[in-house]
C-alpha cells in the first residue's frame, strides 16, 4: 500500500479542524501521512490536533503568511508524490482516498489532478441545508471550462506533487483563487478528471477565505484576465482566439457587467461566426440585456437549473453552484 500525504493548511479553525482530522483518520485507506500546516493561528488549533495523538500526523506551525505559503510549505514536508487535499473546515467520506487512489492507479500516468463532486452545508438559525455541486467529468470538458470557470474543487483533489512543483507550486500572490491560477498554469502540462461521486463536504460559513468579497472579486477577475492576455499575445489560430474572447466575455457576463461582456462576445463571433455556444450568449446579451438583468434580480434563472444539469459541456448554461 503506497504512502499518501494529506495536505491540510489551517488558520484559527480550532472549533472545526477536529472533524476534518477525524474524517481522514477514519479512511479505509490507512497508509497516510497527514501534514497539517498551521498558518500562525492565535486559537487552540495546536491543542486540538495534539489530542488525536496519532503518529501519522505531522504538525507544523509557521508565521502567518496566507494559505498559499502554507500550502507550499506543506508540499515541502510531504513524503509522498501522491497528495490528497482537504481544508480544515471540511470533511470527507471514509472511502474518499480509496476511491480516488484506485482511479489514479488504474489510470496511472494519465491524470495529474483528480477531483470529485462535493456537498456544501449552509447552516442557518434553525436548519442546515445541503447542496450538491456537480462538476464536469472528463479532461475535455474541464479543459474547455477552466479559462472561464473554476470547475475543480480544491479540497477534493488528489494530485501529483511533482506535477505541481514543475510549474512552480502555488502563487503566494494569490490568497483566494490560488487554486484556479494554478490549474491554468497546468492546462498544457497534465490531464484533469472529476470523479462523479460526492466525496467531500464543504462547510460554508462566515470565516471562509472566499467570504472576503472584495478580494474575491479582484482575484476572480485578475486570474482569467492574465490568462486571456497570454493567449491573445501568442495565439494565431482564429478559433482559439475566439474561445479566449468568449471565455473572458463569460467572466464579465457572470459578474453582471453585461455591456462589457458584449464586446468580447462580438469579437468571439467575428472570429468564429458559426459557433453555437458563442451565439447563445451574444444574442440575448445584445438584444435583451434588460430581460437578463430582470431575471437575475428576481432569481427567475433558478428555473433553468434542471437544464443546467443536463448541459455537461456547459454549452448553454453555467455549471456552478
C-alpha positions as CSV (number, residue, x, y, z in Angstrom):
1,X,0.0,0.0,0.0
2,X,1.6,3.2,-1.2
3,X,2.1,6.1,1.2
4,X,-0.2,9.1,0.5
5,X,0.3,12.5,2.0
6,X,-2.7,14.5,3.1
7,X,-2.1,18.3,2.9
8,X,-4.3,20.4,5.3
9,X,-3.5,24.1,5.9
10,X,-5.3,25.8,8.7
11,X,-5.8,29.1,10.4
12,X,-7.9,29.7,13.5
13,X,-10.0,26.6,13.0
14,X,-9.8,25.0,16.4
15,X,-13.5,24.7,16.5
16,X,-13.7,22.8,13.2
17,X,-10.4,21.0,12.5
18,X,-11.2,18.1,14.7
19,X,-13.9,16.8,12.4
20,X,-11.6,17.2,9.3
21,X,-8.8,15.2,11.0
22,X,-11.3,12.6,12.2
23,X,-12.6,12.1,8.7
24,X,-9.0,11.4,7.5
25,X,-8.1,9.1,10.4
26,X,-11.2,7.0,9.6
27,X,-10.4,6.5,6.0
28,X,-10.4,2.9,4.7
29,X,-7.1,3.7,3.1
30,X,-4.7,3.8,6.1
31,X,-1.2,4.3,4.9
32,X,-1.2,8.1,5.3
33,X,1.0,11.0,6.3
34,X,-1.2,13.9,7.5
35,X,0.6,17.2,7.0
36,X,-1.1,19.9,9.0
37,X,0.3,23.4,8.5
38,X,-0.9,26.0,11.0
39,X,-0.6,29.4,9.3
40,X,0.1,31.3,12.6
41,X,-3.2,30.6,14.4
42,X,-4.0,32.5,17.6
43,X,-6.5,30.0,18.9
44,X,-6.1,26.5,20.3
45,X,-5.6,24.7,17.0
46,X,-2.4,23.0,18.1
47,X,-4.1,21.7,21.2
48,X,-7.0,20.2,19.2
49,X,-4.5,18.5,16.8
50,X,-2.4,17.0,19.7
51,X,-5.5,15.4,21.3
52,X,-5.5,12.9,18.4
53,X,-2.1,11.5,19.4
54,X,-1.7,9.7,16.1
55,X,1.8,9.0,14.7
56,X,0.6,9.7,11.2
57,X,0.0,13.4,11.9
58,X,2.9,15.8,11.3
59,X,2.0,19.2,12.7
60,X,3.9,22.4,11.7
61,X,3.3,25.9,12.8
62,X,4.6,28.8,10.7
63,X,4.3,32.6,10.7
64,X,1.1,33.9,9.3
65,X,1.6,34.3,5.6
66,X,-1.6,33.1,3.9
67,X,-2.9,29.9,2.6
68,X,-0.6,29.7,-0.5
69,X,2.5,30.0,1.6
70,X,1.2,27.3,4.0
71,X,0.4,25.0,1.0
72,X,3.9,25.4,-0.4
73,X,5.4,24.7,3.0
74,X,3.2,21.6,3.3
75,X,4.3,20.3,-0.1
76,X,7.9,20.6,1.1
77,X,7.1,18.3,4.0
78,X,5.1,15.8,2.1
79,X,6.9,12.4,1.9
80,X,4.7,11.1,-0.9
81,X,4.4,12.2,-4.5
82,X,0.6,11.5,-4.2
83,X,-1.1,14.3,-2.4
84,X,-4.7,14.5,-1.0
85,X,-6.0,18.0,-0.3
86,X,-8.5,18.8,2.4
87,X,-9.4,22.1,4.1
88,X,-9.5,22.1,7.9
89,X,-13.2,23.3,7.9
90,X,-14.3,20.4,5.6
91,X,-14.6,16.7,6.0
92,X,-14.7,13.7,3.7
93,X,-16.4,10.3,3.1
94,X,-14.5,7.4,4.6
95,X,-14.0,5.8,1.2
96,X,-12.7,9.1,-0.4
97,X,-9.0,8.3,-0.6
98,X,-9.5,4.7,-1.6
99,X,-11.8,5.7,-4.4
100,X,-9.5,8.5,-5.8
101,X,-6.3,6.4,-5.4
102,X,-7.9,3.4,-7.1
103,X,-8.9,5.6,-10.1
104,X,-5.4,7.2,-10.1
105,X,-3.7,3.7,-10.0
106,X,-5.9,2.2,-12.8
107,X,-5.2,5.2,-15.0
108,X,-1.5,5.6,-13.9
109,X,0.3,8.3,-15.9
110,X,-2.8,9.7,-17.5
111,X,-4.1,12.2,-14.9
112,X,-2.1,14.6,-12.7
113,X,-5.1,16.2,-11.0
114,X,-8.2,14.2,-9.9
115,X,-11.1,15.9,-8.1
116,X,-14.7,15.0,-7.3
117,X,-18.2,16.4,-6.8
118,X,-19.0,17.6,-3.3
119,X,-21.6,18.6,-0.8
120,X,-22.0,22.1,0.6
121,X,-23.6,22.6,4.0
122,X,-25.2,26.0,4.8
123,X,-26.1,26.4,8.4
124,X,-28.8,28.9,9.3
125,X,-30.6,29.8,12.5
126,X,-32.8,26.7,12.7
127,X,-31.6,24.3,10.0
128,X,-28.8,23.1,7.8
129,X,-29.2,23.0,4.0
130,X,-27.2,20.5,2.0
131,X,-26.4,21.4,-1.6
132,X,-24.9,19.2,-4.3
133,X,-22.2,20.6,-6.5
134,X,-21.6,18.7,-9.7
135,X,-18.6,19.5,-11.8
136,X,-17.7,18.4,-15.4
137,X,-16.2,14.9,-15.5
138,X,-13.6,14.4,-18.2
139,X,-10.5,16.3,-19.3
140,X,-12.0,17.7,-22.4
141,X,-14.9,19.2,-20.5
142,X,-12.7,20.6,-17.7
143,X,-10.1,21.9,-20.2
144,X,-12.8,23.7,-22.1
145,X,-14.3,25.4,-19.0
146,X,-11.3,26.2,-16.8
147,X,-10.3,29.5,-18.5
148,X,-13.7,31.0,-17.7
149,X,-15.0,28.9,-14.7
150,X,-13.0,27.2,-12.0
151,X,-14.5,23.7,-12.2
152,X,-12.2,21.8,-9.9
153,X,-12.8,21.9,-6.1
154,X,-9.5,22.3,-4.4
155,X,-10.4,20.4,-1.2
156,X,-11.5,17.4,-3.2
157,X,-8.2,17.0,-5.1
158,X,-5.7,14.2,-5.4
159,X,-2.7,15.4,-7.3
160,X,0.9,14.5,-8.1
161,X,3.4,16.7,-6.2
162,X,5.9,16.7,-9.0
163,X,3.3,18.0,-11.4
164,X,2.6,20.9,-9.1
165,X,6.2,21.7,-8.4
166,X,7.0,21.6,-12.1
167,X,5.0,24.8,-12.7
168,X,6.3,26.5,-9.5
169,X,3.8,25.4,-6.9
170,X,1.2,27.8,-5.5
171,X,1.4,31.5,-6.3
172,X,1.9,33.3,-3.0
173,X,0.5,36.5,-4.6
174,X,-3.0,34.9,-4.6
175,X,-4.9,34.2,-1.4
176,X,-8.3,33.2,-2.5
177,X,-8.2,31.8,-6.1
178,X,-4.7,30.4,-5.9
179,X,-6.1,27.1,-6.9
180,X,-7.6,28.4,-10.1
181,X,-4.4,30.3,-11.0
182,X,-2.5,27.0,-10.5
183,X,-4.9,25.0,-12.7
184,X,-4.5,27.5,-15.6
185,X,-0.7,27.0,-15.4
186,X,-1.3,23.2,-15.5
187,X,-3.6,23.3,-18.5
188,X,-1.0,22.1,-21.0
189,X,1.1,20.1,-18.5
190,X,-1.3,17.4,-17.4
191,X,-4.9,16.0,-17.6
192,X,-7.8,16.6,-15.2
193,X,-10.7,14.4,-14.1
194,X,-13.6,14.8,-11.7
195,X,-15.0,11.6,-10.2
196,X,-18.7,11.8,-10.2
197,X,-19.2,10.9,-6.6
198,X,-19.7,13.3,-3.6
199,X,-16.5,12.6,-1.6
200,X,-16.1,15.8,0.4
201,X,-18.5,18.0,2.4
202,X,-17.6,21.7,2.3
203,X,-18.9,23.7,5.3
204,X,-19.9,27.2,4.2
205,X,-19.5,29.8,7.0
206,X,-18.6,33.4,7.5
207,X,-15.0,32.6,8.1
208,X,-14.3,31.0,4.7
209,X,-11.5,32.7,2.9
210,X,-13.7,33.2,-0.2
211,X,-16.1,35.2,2.0
212,X,-13.8,38.2,1.6
213,X,-16.0,39.7,-1.2
214,X,-13.7,42.5,-2.4
215,X,-10.6,40.4,-2.6
216,X,-12.5,37.5,-4.1
217,X,-13.9,39.7,-6.9
218,X,-10.5,41.2,-7.6
219,X,-8.7,37.9,-7.8
220,X,-11.6,36.2,-9.6
221,X,-11.2,38.7,-12.4
222,X,-7.4,39.0,-12.4
223,X,-6.7,35.3,-12.8
224,X,-8.7,34.7,-16.0
225,X,-7.7,38.1,-17.4
226,X,-4.0,37.4,-17.1
227,X,-4.6,34.0,-18.8
228,X,-6.6,35.8,-21.6
229,X,-3.8,38.3,-22.2
230,X,-1.2,35.5,-22.6
231,X,-3.4,33.7,-25.2
232,X,-4.1,36.8,-27.4
233,X,-0.4,37.8,-27.3
234,X,0.8,34.4,-28.6
235,X,-2.1,32.7,-30.4
236,X,-2.6,33.0,-34.2
237,X,-5.4,30.5,-34.7
238,X,-8.8,32.3,-35.1
239,X,-10.8,29.5,-33.4
240,X,-8.5,29.5,-30.3
241,X,-8.5,33.3,-30.2
242,X,-12.3,33.3,-30.5
243,X,-12.5,30.9,-27.5
244,X,-10.2,33.2,-25.5
245,X,-12.5,36.2,-26.2
246,X,-15.6,34.2,-25.3
247,X,-14.1,33.0,-22.1
248,X,-13.3,36.5,-21.0
249,X,-16.7,37.7,-22.0
250,X,-18.2,34.9,-20.0
251,X,-16.3,36.1,-16.9
252,X,-17.7,39.6,-17.3
253,X,-21.2,38.2,-18.0
254,X,-21.4,36.4,-14.7
255,X,-20.0,39.4,-12.9
256,X,-23.1,41.3,-14.2
257,X,-21.1,43.5,-16.5
258,X,-23.2,42.7,-19.5
259,X,-22.2,45.6,-21.7
260,X,-18.5,44.9,-21.1
261,X,-19.1,41.2,-21.9
262,X,-20.8,42.1,-25.1
263,X,-17.6,43.4,-26.6
264,X,-15.9,40.1,-26.1
265,X,-18.8,38.0,-27.3
266,X,-19.0,40.1,-30.5
267,X,-15.2,39.5,-31.1
268,X,-15.6,35.8,-30.5
269,X,-18.4,35.6,-33.0
270,X,-16.5,37.6,-35.5
271,X,-13.5,35.2,-35.3
272,X,-15.7,32.1,-35.3
273,X,-19.2,33.0,-36.6
274,X,-20.8,29.6,-36.6
275,X,-20.1,28.5,-33.0
276,X,-23.5,27.9,-31.4
277,X,-22.1,28.4,-27.8
278,X,-20.9,32.0,-28.7
279,X,-24.2,32.9,-30.4
280,X,-26.2,31.6,-27.4
281,X,-24.5,34.3,-25.2
282,X,-24.2,37.0,-27.8
283,X,-27.8,37.2,-29.0
284,X,-29.7,37.7,-25.6
285,X,-26.9,39.9,-24.3
286,X,-27.1,42.1,-27.4
287,X,-30.8,42.4,-27.8
288,X,-32.3,41.6,-24.4
289,X,-29.9,42.8,-21.7
290,X,-32.7,44.2,-19.6
291,X,-34.5,40.9,-19.6
292,X,-31.3,39.2,-18.3
293,X,-31.0,41.8,-15.6
294,X,-34.6,41.4,-14.6
295,X,-34.4,37.7,-14.5
296,X,-31.3,37.8,-12.2
297,X,-32.8,40.4,-9.9
298,X,-35.9,38.3,-9.3
299,X,-33.9,35.0,-9.3
300,X,-36.0,33.6,-12.2
301,X,-32.9,31.9,-13.7
302,X,-33.3,29.2,-10.9
303,X,-36.0,27.6,-13.0
304,X,-33.3,26.7,-15.5
305,X,-31.3,24.5,-13.1
306,X,-32.7,21.3,-14.5
307,X,-31.4,22.2,-17.9
308,X,-28.0,23.3,-16.4
309,X,-27.6,19.8,-15.0
310,X,-28.2,18.3,-18.5
311,X,-25.6,20.6,-20.1
312,X,-22.5,18.7,-19.1
313,X,-20.3,20.6,-21.6
314,X,-21.5,24.0,-20.4
315,X,-22.6,24.8,-24.0
316,X,-25.7,26.8,-23.0
317,X,-25.7,27.2,-19.2
318,X,-23.2,27.9,-16.4
319,X,-22.5,24.7,-14.4
320,X,-21.6,26.0,-10.9
321,X,-23.2,26.4,-7.5
